[in-house]
Amino acid sequence: MRLYFNILTLTFLMSHMWANPMFVQECELDSTCKILFIGNSLTYVNDLPGLVSQYAMKKGIKVHTRMIAQPNYALIDHLNDGKIQREIKKNHYDFVIVQQGPSSQEEGRQMLFDAGYQLSALCHEHHAQLAYFMVWPSRSFQQSFDGVIQNYRDAAQDNQAILCPVGEQWKKHIALTGLWDYYGPDDFHPSLLGSQVAAEVIVDALFKTE
């Protein structure tokens, strides 16, 4: 287990600094809030960053988004490429939102933690707030849904990041309605409705609009 801090008081102070409610408020009041999305096709299908911009505008929040996403990429693949490190260092983002596949198994869980640890340090160094975009399993692997939720939630907590609990919202919707309309035709990627819901959850989590 990694030892982040040696003193209880320092842990308390640092956790409050990373949560930083004033940071969110300052971003809201600024003319434009800059958000970098890092992920794979679960982000770029239906242009999730664009939907986030649209929904934020409805809330009176102006955002500028940039996306670095590749098919089938995990966060470690992005780190190995080196592009996201250069982007974060160069462009002074307010938020960096990350996702990979469902990650319900141990290997995926470990990647969420380890890559998040590196990204969290990088974001902190460049005055950005890391956020996890919690995704969902394919329709045929619904039994893994709780594992997806738990692993994203744990990784966000471990790396003192904001959690955007999209997967939780999807699971609740399915349980309440019996509908699968958040899924697209391949039963894994989101429909437009599914991406719109994801955008709403992300904006509400970043700017605490709910």
C-alpha positions, 0 to 999 in steps of 0.5 A, a space after each residue: 500500500 502506498 504511503 501518501 502522507 506521514 501525518 494525519 493533519 497533513 492528510 486532512 489539509 491535502 484532502 481538502 485542498 484537492 477537493 477544493 470547492 473554491 476551485 469549482 466556484 472560480 471556474 464557474 465565474 471565469 469566462 471559459 472553463 477548460 476541460 480535457 477528455 482522455 479516453 476511448 470510444 466511450 468518450 468520442 462516440 456521439 462527441 461527449 465533450 460537445 454534449 458536455 459543452 451544450 449542457 454546461 451552456 444551459 446551466 450558464 457555464 461556458 466551457 472549452 473542451 479538448 479530447 484525446 481518445 483512441 479506440 480500445 485505449 486504456 489510460 496506461 496506453 495514453 501515458 505510454 504515448 506521452 501526448 496527454 502529458 504534453 497537453 496537460 503541461 502546455 494548456 492549463 486545463 481546469 479539469 482533466 476527465 479520464 476513462 478507460 474500459 469497464 475495468 471490473 476485473 483486477 487488471 483493469 482496476 489496477 490500471 485505474 489506480 496506477 495510471 490515476 496516481 500518475 495523472 493525479 500528480 501531473 494535474 496537481 502540478 499544473 493546477 488541474 483537477 482530475 476527474 474519473 468518468 465512470 463507464 458501464 459494462 456491455 449489456 451481456 456482462 451486466 453481472 459485472 456492473 457492481 465491479 465497474 462502479 466499485 473500481 471507478 469509485 475506489 480509484 477516484 477516492 484513492 487518487 483524490 479525484 472527482 467522480 462522475 458516476 455515469 455508470 451508477 446512473 445507467 444502472 439505476 435507469 435500467 433497474 427502474 425502467 427495464 429499458 436498455 435505451 442508453 445502449 447503442 446498437 452494439 449493446 456496449 457503446 452509448 446511444 445518443 441518449 446515453 451520451 446525453 445522460 453522461 454529459 449531464 452527470 459529468 457537468 453536475 459532478 464538476 460544477 455541483 449544479 445538483 
